[in-house]
Structures are given as structure tokens and as C-alpha cells.
Amino acid sequence: MEQEPDDDTEYSFGVDYHAEDAYRDLTTRRQAVIDMGRLMAELTIPSVFPPEGYHTGDPLPGNNQSLGSILVNNLASALMFMAFPPGQPILGFQPKEYKLQADIDKDPELWAQTQLALSRLEMAHRKRLQATPIATTYTGYLKVLIIAGNCLWKHIKLNEPTYHLPDSYVVKRAQSGLPLMCIHKECVTFMTLPKEHQDQLREVLDKGDLEKKKPWELEVEVYSCLKLKVDEKGEPAWLYWQECRGVMLEDTDVETDFECPPMWPGWLIPVYGNDWGRGYCEEYRGDLYSIESLASALNDGAAAAALSLLFVKPGQTSIKQVREARNLSILNGNADDVSMFRTEKTGDLAFVDSREEKVAKRLGTAFLLNSSIQRSGERVTAEEWKRMGQELDKAMGGLYTAIAQGNQRVIIVRAIRLHEAESSQLPKVPTDVVSIEVVTGIDALGQSTEADQLKDFAAAGLQAFPKQWEQQVSVNDYLTRWAAALGLKPDGLIKKPQQISQDAEAERQQAMQQELISKGTGPAVTGIANALAQQQQGGAGGLDPSQLTGTPQPAPTS
């Protein structure tokens, strides 16, 4: 939860040491990381990490194959698909059972009702996040991580998640890899700043620039700062603020919970003791170089094979006649004087093609290109989820679990906090009795698995104790838990105990009335029907009173 700061002096990196100074000092440690990231981008998707000073439309480094792009796109899509599975939970609210046990003992139905409420809350968050570009932005974020190994996730407004390349921020980490500070630099058009920030910066900006430059031409460098704070009790939190020209911009300083920082400098392959990590493509740099070189050789060979040149010996055969001749023309000369240029490289190109196929197969395995498990649609089976997750962990050397519990957790929890702040009617998660667990595509099956377990439990119970089952099990509680596991809204679908009692009482009253009718008025109705039938057949006389009641009447006295 975001809280307003109590002491503005905490929002700095030292006396007379501004964000611009810290950013400049830390840039010397990232150049090798930037160079490697751009090199890997040239072999895969150059537009993901373009050269320095690149503007849209500028030429990018070209390559001879698209396999690198296919590999990165496929792996990023698989990771995003596991983080935001369609129709499946993206997080889980788990009640802390040991804190609720005393209340559960008093009210056994409390546990089912709690799970149901948390399931509905998760669905509300999921539907809201689906209306934001978070999944699309997360895919781009993953591409940068796979190629360059480092990327900054920034989420200030719920509908505006962004990611930023390593050449736009610096980070300082502890030995454990935990970020201690992070500074993001961006050029912002002055006229797009809030009015209070414009008024604040007019005092420090060059008056010549303010007067000569057009409003849309004047740009300022804004530094977004993140710093770790640890209080006296050892509880960590994050301090966030923005600076420009050494001045902290008004109303940009906030303190957030440790689990949901506004910015997060993510890394893919951690290098503990260093500030920057490594990319996934760097692990397969040799094969990426090979596939590029082999593809280049095949392209050159194809160009040579497509080259058509005719050679004519000087003599009886006329070069002009050969050049101008049409089909089925008759010429003077000797056919042996004309020959076609041949590369004679068929065997060599076949070897290159075979080599390229082997390298592509290895890369396809590492980047899950050869996987047939993932398919589009909401009805992906549990076995498919399980196998896909196993392939991810196997191919990535266990990195998938680190991604899910590291970068993915921070991103999801931050989005949940922003949604809570946006909606005043949305209940906030009581973190003292409920823990937030970010789930993956495999873990998302947890609720579905629980539903299957409830179903098996009921089947086994009915089979073993068919007579005692209904007496021992609360059907209402069972159905409530099942609905919670499936993510269904049971309102109006599952009857409450009071409604069940009322319906049972109504059925009992109706049964008693039916019994009274059948015993008391049944003979009378039967008598009337018989009398009417006799009257229609005989055509005489009225109805005997005894026929109306179905009982014999006493004879009249004289």
C-alpha cells in the first residue's frame, strides 16, 4: 500500500548528491552489458535493442535468417502464456489457516465461505487486468530479458505499464541480488509535464531556452528514483520520487510496500555480487553465431546457383545470333561452342544445409520451438500445462521458476495494489490473515485440481458409505467449496441453509394438504362422477344425495 512520506530528507542519495550525479557514476558499470545486449539483438531481433541514437525508420543491422526472431518470440510467448493463462487464475489468495482455526472451530462453514470470497476477489482483479495492456507489455519485457538479460519494469498508473532498455537506467544491488537503488532517465517534453512541475522548473531552467524554443521542442531530463528503506524494526520498504535539475518534483514522493515497488530492475540470469545479469541468448551465443554464418553461406550459394551465364567460343558461332535467337530458331555454328556457367557446389551446399538443420534443432529445443504442447484456447488440459511447465524448466535450466517467483510476482502484486487504489468499492486483501501467491500456468491448476479432489472425495465416500454419506457430509459446504475451486459465482445457484429449511417446510405442508384431499374429498368427487355418468346413460332422475358424498344416506321416515 502506498503511503505518504513523513520525512522528505529520506528522498535523496545524499547531501548535494543528486540523482543525476548517481546516474552518471553508475553508467560506467553497464557498458559491457549494453554492448552484449545489442550484439545478441543483431542475431535475433535487432529492433528489440537497437543501436544507440536509433530513431524509428533508421536502418537496423540486417541478418540472413529469421530463426533467431522466431526463437525469441516463441519463448517470450510461452512465458507470457504461463503468467497470464486464459481462463485461469493469475494469483491466489491463500488464507492463513492457523490464524483462522479458532474461528473455524466456532463456525465450520467459515473456511468454505472464506475461500469463496477470495476466489471471487481474484476473479475481479483478473478481469480488470485483462482490460489493461499488461500482458502485451509483459511480452515485450520478456523479449528484452531473453536477449539482453536486463530490463526495467515501470508501473505508475494501472493502465500504463511500461518497460525500458538497459541503456536508460542504472541499478545498484546487494550481494544477494536485491536492488538497493535504481534510477531511470527519460527525456520528457516540457509542455507535457503537470503545470505545478512546469512552474517549479522554470526557476532552474535556462531562460533563453524557455524564450527561444517552441513548447514542443523544449525537453528536460527527468530521473525516476527508487531506493530501499529499512526501518528500525528491520522491515523493508521502497521510496520512490522524481528529480529534474536536482529538484525533487512535487507530489512524486511515495513510500510503498516491499512487495510492490513502482519500478523493478529485472534480470533473467542472476550474477550475484554484480549489478547486472545475463541474457538467455548469451547462453547459446555459439549456435546463434553458427546459424547466422550458415544462413549467410546458404544465401550466397543460392545467389551463385541462380546466376545464369552463357559462354561462347569465338569462331563459327555468332554471339549476336545466340543473344538474339528465339525459341526453335535455326543458327549457323556449333552447339559445343556454347556452355553454361555452373557453380559445382551442390555437395558443399548440402553439407552447409545439413549443418544448419542440426544447429536449428538444438536451438529449437532450447527455445521450445519444437514443442507441440502449447496451443491456443481456454480449454488447455492439465496434462498439457504440466508438460509445458516441465519443458520450460528443463530447457531453461530451472530459470522458469526464478522468473515466476521473481519478476512475475513483483509485476502482478504491483498491479493488484494499483487496482485496489483505483476502486474504492473493491475490498483490500487483509495481509495479516491472507497471503498473496502469484501462480503460474501449472500452479493455476491448483484450484482445478482441488475441484477434482473434491469430486473424487465424494465419489469414494458414496461408494464406501452410501447410507451414511448424507448424514456425515454437509452438502451446502461441499458445493460452496466446489464452486470456489472452479471460480464460479454461487449466488442464486446454491441454496442457503435457511432457504433449504423453508423449501422443506413448504414441501411438507403441501404433502399434508394432498393427503387430506385424497382421504377426505376423494370419495365425494368419485360419487359425483359416477352419478353424472348414470344420468347420461339413463336420462332420468336427479342425483341421489348419497352419490354426492360417496356414502350411503339413511332412509326417510314416514
C-alpha positions in Angstrom: 0.0 0.0 0.0 1.3 3.4 -0.9 1.8 5.8 2.0 2.7 9.5 2.1 6.2 10.1 3.4 6.8 11.7 6.8 10.3 13.0 6.1 11.3 14.4 2.7 15.0 14.2 3.6 14.9 10.4 3.0 14.1 11.0 -0.6 17.7 11.6 -1.8 21.0 9.8 -2.3 23.0 12.1 0.0 23.7 15.8 0.7 24.4 17.6 -2.5 24.4 14.3 -4.4 21.5 14.3 -6.8 20.0 11.6 -8.9 21.8 13.0 -12.0 25.2 12.5 -10.2 24.4 9.0 -9.1 23.2 8.1 -12.5 26.4 9.4 -14.1 28.6 7.5 -11.7 26.8 4.2 -12.2 26.8 4.2 -16.0 30.4 3.1 -16.2 29.5 -0.3 -15.0 26.8 -1.1 -17.6 28.5 -0.5 -20.9 29.6 -4.1 -21.4 26.0 -5.2 -20.6 24.7 -2.8 -23.2 27.2 -4.0 -25.9 26.4 -7.6 -25.3 22.6 -7.0 -25.4 22.9 -5.2 -28.8 25.1 -7.9 -30.2 22.5 -10.6 -29.2 19.8 -8.4 -30.7 21.6 -8.3 -34.0 21.5 -12.1 -34.1 17.8 -12.3 -33.2 15.6 -9.2 -33.3 17.6 -6.0 -33.9 14.6 -3.8 -33.2 14.3 -5.1 -29.6 17.6 -3.4 -28.6 18.5 -1.0 -31.5 21.9 0.8 -31.8 22.5 4.0 -29.8 20.7 7.0 -31.1 18.3 5.0 -33.1 15.0 6.7 -34.3 12.1 5.0 -35.9 12.7 4.5 -39.6 16.5 4.3 -39.3 18.2 1.3 -40.9 18.8 -1.6 -38.5 21.6 -4.2 -38.6 20.4 -6.9 -41.0 20.8 -10.7 -40.7 20.5 -13.6 -43.0 17.9 -15.6 -41.1 14.7 -15.2 -39.2 15.2 -18.2 -36.9 16.5 -16.0 -34.1 13.4 -13.9 -34.2 11.2 -17.0 -34.2 13.1 -18.4 -31.2 12.8 -15.3 -29.0 9.1 -14.7 -29.9 8.2 -18.3 -29.2 9.9 -18.4 -25.8 8.5 -15.0 -24.8 5.0 -16.1 -25.8 5.3 -19.3 -23.8 6.4 -17.4 -20.7 3.7 -14.8 -21.0 1.1 -17.6 -21.7 2.1 -19.3 -18.4 2.0 -16.0 -16.5 -1.4 -14.9 -17.8 -3.2 -18.2 -18.8 -6.5 -17.5 -20.5 -9.4 -18.5 -18.2 -7.1 -19.5 -15.4 -6.2 -17.6 -12.1 -3.0 -15.5 -12.3 -2.7 -15.3 -8.5 -4.0 -17.0 -5.4 -5.2 -15.6 -2.1 -4.4 -18.2 0.5 -6.0 -17.8 4.0 -3.6 -18.4 6.8 -5.3 -21.4 8.4 -3.5 -21.2 11.7 -4.8 -17.7 12.3 -8.4 -18.7 11.4 -8.6 -22.0 13.1 -10.2 -20.7 16.2 -13.0 -19.0 14.2 -13.4 -22.1 12.0 -13.9 -24.3 15.1 -16.8 -22.0 16.1 -18.3 -21.8 12.6 -17.2 -24.8 10.4 -18.7 -23.2 7.3 -16.3 -20.2 7.6 -13.5 -21.9 5.7 -15.6 -22.6 2.6 -17.1 -19.0 2.7 -13.6 -17.5 3.0 -12.3 -19.5 0.0 -15.3 -18.5 -2.0 -14.9 -14.8 -1.2 -11.1 -14.9 -2.0 -11.9 -16.7 -5.3 -14.3 -14.0 -6.3 -11.8 -11.3 -5.4 -9.1 -12.9 -7.6 -11.6 -13.1 -10.5 -12.4 -9.3 -10.0 -8.6 -8.5 -10.2 -8.1 -10.8 -13.2 -10.9 -9.2 -15.2 -9.7 -5.7 -14.5 -6.1 -6.6 -15.6 -7.4 -8.2 -18.8 -8.7 -4.7 -19.7 -5.1 -3.3 -19.4 -2.1 -3.8 -21.8 -0.2 -5.6 -19.0 0.0 -8.9 -20.9 1.2 -7.3 -24.1 3.7 -5.1 -22.2 5.0 -8.2 -20.3 5.7 -10.0 -23.6 7.9 -7.1 -24.7 9.6 -7.1 -21.3 10.3 -10.8 -21.6 11.9 -10.3 -25.1 14.4 -7.8 -23.7 15.2 -10.1 -20.8 15.8 -13.0 -23.1 18.0 -11.0 -25.4 19.8 -8.5 -23.1 19.2 -10.2 -19.7 18.2 -6.9 -18.0 15.1 -4.7 -18.3 13.3 -2.2 -16.2 9.6 -2.6 -15.4 7.8 0.6 -14.5 4.1 0.7 -13.4 2.9 4.0 -12.0 -0.7 4.0 -13.4 -2.8 0.9 -13.7 -3.5 1.4 -17.4 0.1 2.4 -18.3 2.7 -0.3 -17.6 5.9 0.2 -19.4 9.3 -1.4 -19.8 12.7 0.2 -20.6 16.0 -0.9 -22.1 19.2 -1.2 -20.0 20.7 1.9 -21.6 18.1 4.1 -19.9 18.6 3.2 -16.2 21.2 2.2 -13.7 21.0 -0.1 -10.7 23.0 -0.9 -7.6 22.4 -4.3 -6.0 23.4 -6.0 -2.7 25.4 -9.3 -2.7 22.1 -11.2 -2.6 20.9 -9.5 -5.8 18.3 -7.3 -4.1 18.2 -3.9 -5.7 19.4 -1.1 -3.3 18.7 1.7 -5.7 17.6 2.3 -9.2 17.5 5.4 -11.4 15.6 5.7 -14.7 16.4 8.6 -17.0 14.0 9.8 -19.7 13.7 12.9 -21.8 10.3 14.5 -21.4 8.8 17.3 -23.4 8.4 20.2 -21.1 4.8 21.1 -22.1 3.6 17.6 -21.2 4.6 18.0 -17.5 1.9 18.9 -15.0 1.5 22.6 -14.5 2.9 22.6 -11.0 6.0 20.9 -12.2 6.4 23.4 -15.1 6.2 26.3 -12.6 8.6 24.5 -10.3 11.2 24.0 -13.1 11.0 27.5 -14.6 13.3 28.7 -11.8 16.1 26.3 -12.7 15.8 26.1 -16.5 17.7 28.4 -18.8 15.5 31.4 -19.5 17.0 31.5 -23.0 15.6 28.0 -23.8 12.3 28.9 -22.3 12.0 32.0 -24.6 13.6 30.8 -27.8 12.5 27.2 -28.1 9.0 26.2 -29.0 6.9 24.5 -26.3 7.1 21.1 -28.1 10.9 21.5 -28.7 12.0 22.0 -25.1 12.9 18.8 -23.4 14.1 18.1 -19.8 15.7 15.1 -18.3 13.6 13.5 -15.5 15.1 11.0 -13.2 12.8 8.5 -11.5 14.4 7.2 -8.4 13.9 4.0 -6.3 15.6 3.4 -3.0 15.4 0.6 -0.5 14.5 1.7 3.1 14.8 -0.4 6.2 13.2 0.8 9.4 14.3 0.3 13.0 12.4 -3.0 13.2 14.1 -4.3 10.1 11.0 -4.0 7.9 12.0 -3.1 4.3 10.0 -0.7 2.1 10.6 1.3 -1.1 11.0 5.1 -1.5 10.1 6.5 -4.9 10.4 10.1 -6.2 11.3 12.1 -9.3 14.0 14.7 -9.8 14.9 17.2 -12.5 17.9 19.5 -12.4 18.5 18.5 -8.8 15.0 19.5 -7.7 12.5 16.9 -6.4 9.2 17.3 -8.3 6.3 18.0 -6.1 3.9 15.2 -5.1 6.0 12.5 -6.7 7.4 11.1 -3.5 5.7 8.0 -2.1 6.5 5.0 0.1 5.3 1.6 -1.0 5.3 -1.9 0.5 8.3 -4.0 -0.2 6.3 -6.4 -2.4 5.1 -3.8 -4.9 7.7 -1.3 -5.9 6.7 1.2 -8.6 9.9 0.2 -10.6 11.7 -3.1 -10.8 15.1 -3.7 -12.4 14.6 -7.2 -13.6 17.3 -9.6 -14.6 17.0 -13.0 -16.2 20.1 -15.0 -15.2 21.3 -13.6 -11.9 25.0 -12.9 -11.4 25.2 -12.5 -7.6 27.7 -9.9 -6.5 27.1 -7.9 -9.7 24.6 -5.2 -10.6 23.6 -6.7 -13.9 22.5 -10.2 -15.1 23.0 -12.2 -18.3 20.6 -12.9 -21.1 19.3 -16.2 -22.2 20.6 -15.8 -25.8 24.1 -15.3 -24.4 24.0 -18.9 -23.1 23.6 -20.0 -26.8 25.8 -17.5 -28.4 27.8 -20.1 -30.3 24.8 -21.6 -32.0 23.3 -18.2 -32.8 26.6 -17.2 -34.5 26.6 -20.5 -36.4 23.1 -20.2 -37.6 23.8 -16.7 -38.9 27.0 -17.8 -40.6 25.5 -20.9 -42.2 22.4 -19.0 -43.3 24.7 -16.4 -44.9 26.6 -19.1 -46.7 23.4 -20.7 -48.0 22.1 -17.3 -49.2 25.4 -16.7 -51.1 25.3 -20.2 -52.5 21.7 -19.7 -53.6 22.6 -16.5 -55.3 25.5 -18.2 -57.1 23.3 -21.1 -58.1 20.7 -18.7 -59.5 23.4 -16.9 -61.6 23.0 -17.8 -65.3 25.9 -17.0 -67.7 26.4 -18.3 -71.2 29.9 -18.7 -72.7 30.5 -18.8 -76.5 33.8 -19.8 -78.1 34.9 -17.4 -80.8 34.7 -19.0 -84.2 31.8 -20.1 -86.4 29.1 -19.5 -83.7 27.9 -15.9 -83.6 27.5 -14.4 -80.1 25.0 -11.9 -81.5 22.8 -14.6 -83.1 22.9 -16.6 -79.8 21.8 -13.5 -77.8 19.0 -12.5 -80.2 17.8 -16.0 -81.1 14.2 -17.1 -80.2 12.9 -20.5 -79.3 13.2 -23.0 -82.2 15.5 -20.7 -84.1 18.0 -22.2 -86.6 21.5 -20.9 -86.3 24.8 -21.4 -88.0 27.6 -22.7 -85.8 28.5 -25.5 -83.4 26.4 -26.2 -80.2 29.6 -27.3 -78.4 30.8 -23.7 -78.7 28.1 -22.6 -76.2 28.3 -23.6 -72.5 26.5 -22.6 -69.2 28.3 -21.4 -66.1 28.0 -23.9 -63.2 29.0 -23.4 -59.6 29.7 -27.1 -58.9 28.9 -26.5 -55.2 26.0 -28.9 -54.8 27.8 -31.1 -52.3 29.3 -28.3 -50.3 25.9 -26.5 -50.0 24.3 -29.8 -49.0 26.8 -30.1 -46.1 26.1 -26.5 -45.0 22.3 -27.1 -45.2 22.7 -30.3 -43.1 24.8 -28.4 -40.5 22.3 -25.6 -40.3 19.5 -28.0 -39.7 21.3 -29.6 -36.8 22.1 -26.2 -35.2 18.5 -25.1 -35.7 17.3 -28.3 -34.0 19.4 -27.6 -30.9 18.2 -24.0 -30.7 14.6 -25.1 -31.2 14.9 -27.4 -28.2 16.4 -24.7 -26.0 13.8 -22.2 -27.0 10.8 -24.6 -27.1 10.4 -24.1 -30.8 9.9 -27.9 -31.3 7.3 -28.1 -28.6 3.8 -29.3 -29.6 2.4 -28.9 -26.1 1.2 -25.2 -26.2 -1.9 -24.5 -28.2 -4.3 -21.6 -28.2 -7.6 -21.7 -26.4 -9.0 -21.7 -23.0 -9.5 -25.4 -22.6 -5.9 -26.4 -22.3 -5.8 -29.7 -20.3 -4.0 -30.1 -17.0 -1.6 -32.6 -18.6 -0.6 -30.0 -21.3 0.0 -27.3 -18.6 2.2 -29.8 -16.7 4.2 -30.9 -19.6 4.7 -27.4 -20.9 6.0 -26.2 -17.5 8.3 -29.1 -17.3 9.7 -28.3 -20.7 10.2 -24.7 -19.8 12.2 -25.6 -16.6 14.1 -28.3 -18.4 15.0 -26.1 -21.4 15.8 -23.0 -19.3 17.8 -24.8 -16.7 15.4 -24.0 -13.9 15.2 -20.3 -14.8 11.4 -20.5 -15.3 10.8 -20.9 -11.6 13.0 -18.0 -10.8 11.1 -15.8 -13.4 7.8 -16.8 -11.9 8.8 -16.1 -8.3 10.9 -13.0 -9.1 9.9 -10.7 -11.9 6.4 -12.1 -12.3 5.5 -11.8 -8.7 6.5 -8.1 -8.4 4.6 -7.2 -11.5 1.4 -9.0 -10.5 1.4 -7.7 -6.9 2.0 -4.2 -8.1 -0.9 -4.4 -10.5 -3.1 -5.7 -7.7 -2.2 -2.8 -5.4 -2.9 -0.3 -8.2 -6.3 -1.9 -8.8 -7.1 -1.7 -5.1 -6.2 2.0 -5.1 -8.3 2.6 -8.2 -11.5 1.0 -6.9 -12.9 2.3 -3.6 -15.5 -0.4 -3.5 -13.0 -3.3 -4.0 -12.2 -5.0 -0.7 -8.5 -4.9 0.1 -6.6 -8.1 0.9 -6.0 -8.4 4.7 -2.4 -9.4 4.5 -2.3 -10.3 8.2 -4.6 -13.3 7.6 -4.2 -13.8 3.8 -1.1 -14.4 1.8 -0.8 -13.5 -1.9 0.7 -16.2 -4.0 1.5 -15.5 -7.6 0.7 -18.6 -9.6 2.0 -19.9 -12.9 0.2 -21.8 -15.6 1.0 -25.0 -13.7 0.0 -23.7 -10.3 -3.1 -22.2 -11.8 -4.3 -25.8 -12.0 -4.3 -25.8 -8.2 -7.9 -24.7 -7.9 -9.0 -27.1 -10.7 -7.1 -29.9 -9.0 -8.9 -29.1 -5.8 -12.2 -29.4 -7.6 -11.2 -32.8 -9.0 -10.1 -33.9 -5.5 -13.5 -32.8 -4.1 -15.2 -34.8 -6.8 -13.1 -37.9 -6.1 -13.7 -37.5 -2.4 -17.5 -37.5 -2.9 -17.3 -40.5 -5.3 -15.2 -42.5 -2.9 -17.5 -41.6 0.1 -20.7 -42.5 -1.7 -19.2 -45.8 -2.8 -17.8 -46.7 0.7 -20.7 -45.4 2.8 -23.8 -44.9 0.6 -26.2 -44.8 3.6 -24.2 -42.6 6.0 -22.8 -40.2 3.4 -25.6 -37.6 3.5 -25.6 -37.8 7.3 -21.9 -37.2 7.6 -21.2 -34.5 4.9 -22.5 -31.0 4.6 -23.8 -30.8 1.1 -24.0 -27.0 1.1 -20.4 -26.6 2.3 -19.3 -29.2 -0.2 -21.0 -27.3 -3.1 -19.6 -24.0 -1.9 -16.0 -25.3 -1.9 -16.5 -26.8 -5.3 -17.8 -23.5 -6.7 -14.9 -21.7 -5.2 -12.4 -24.1 -6.7 -14.0 -23.7 -10.2 -14.1 -19.9 -9.8 -17.9 -19.9 -10.1 -20.3 -17.4 -8.6 -22.8 -19.5 -6.5 -25.2 -16.7 -5.7 -28.7 -17.9 -6.6 -27.2 -21.2 -7.7 -26.6 -22.9 -4.3 -29.4 -22.6 -1.8 -28.6 -21.3 1.6 -29.5 -23.5 4.7 -32.4 -21.1 5.6 -33.8 -21.5 2.1 -33.4 -25.3 2.2 -35.4 -25.4 5.5 -38.1 -23.2 4.1 -38.4 -25.3 1.0 -38.6 -28.5 3.1 -41.3 -27.0 5.3 -43.3 -25.9 2.2 -43.0 -29.4 0.7 -44.2 -30.9 4.0 -47.2 -28.7 4.1 -48.1 -29.4 0.5 -47.8 -33.2 1.2 -50.1 -32.9 4.2 -52.7 -31.0 2.2 -52.6 -33.5 -0.6 -53.0 -36.3 1.8 -56.1 -34.6 3.4 -57.7 -34.1 0.0 -57.1 -37.7 -1.1 -58.6 -39.0 2.2 -61.5 -36.5 2.7 -62.8 -35.4 -0.6 -61.7 -38.2 -2.8 -65.0 -40.3 -2.3 -67.1 -37.3 -2.9 -65.5 -36.4 -6.2 -65.8 -40.1 -7.2 -69.5 -40.2 -6.4 -70.3 -37.1 -8.4 -68.5 -38.5 -11.4 -70.4 -41.9 -11.1 -73.8 -40.1 -10.7 -73.2 -37.9 -13.8 -72.4 -41.0 -15.8 -75.5 -42.8 -14.8 -77.7 -39.7 -15.5 -76.3 -39.5 -19.0 -76.9 -43.2 -19.6 -80.4 -43.4 -18.1 -81.6 -39.9 -18.9 -83.8 -39.7 -15.7 -83.9 -38.6 -12.2 -81.8 -36.3 -10.1 -78.8 -37.0 -8.2 -79.0 -39.1 -5.1 -77.5 -37.3 -2.1 -75.5 -40.4 -1.3 -73.9 -40.1 -4.7 -72.5 -36.6 -3.8 -70.7 -37.8 -0.8 -70.0 -41.4 -1.8 -71.5 -42.6 1.5 -75.0 -44.3 2.0 -77.7 -42.0 3.4 -80.4 -43.1 5.9 -83.9 -44.0 4.5 -86.6 -41.3 5.1 -89.1 -42.0 7.9 -92.8 -42.0 7.3 
